[in-house]
């Protein structure tokens, strides 16, 4: 394999890692937002927010799974409260 092809493969893997990591960060920030809202308002976030957040989580998970299938992210998100 040529040096240039190896560099391209390494760059592709790095980009996959970064996209996956950003999806993880996004889902965790959504959870932090929900938890903070619940603590500050002493009640759960509005249903409309929870629905929107769930949709955002699902989108981030699809992106993460496309880049790094088979990680524990899906199971982790399923257990979020």
PEGI-V237551 format. One record per pair of residues at least 6 apart in sequence whose ideal C-beta (glycine too) atoms are under 7 Angstrom apart, sorted by sequence separation. I is the first residue (numbers start at 0). J is the second residue. D is the distance in whole Angstrom. If there is no record, write none. Layout:
BEGIN
I|J|D / I|J|D
END
This chain:
BEGIN
37|43|6 / 37|44|6 / 63|70|7 / 36|44|5 / 63|72|5 / 33|44|5 / 60|72|6 / 60|73|6 / 60|76|6 / 33|52|6 / 56|76|6 / 29|52|5 / 29|55|6 / 29|56|6 / 26|56|5 / 26|59|5 / 25|59|5 / 22|59|4 / 22|60|7 / 22|62|5 / 23|63|7 / 22|63|4 / 18|62|6 / 19|63|5 / 19|66|4 / 18|66|5 / 19|67|4 / 23|72|6 / 30|79|5 / 26|76|6 / 15|66|4 / 15|67|6
END
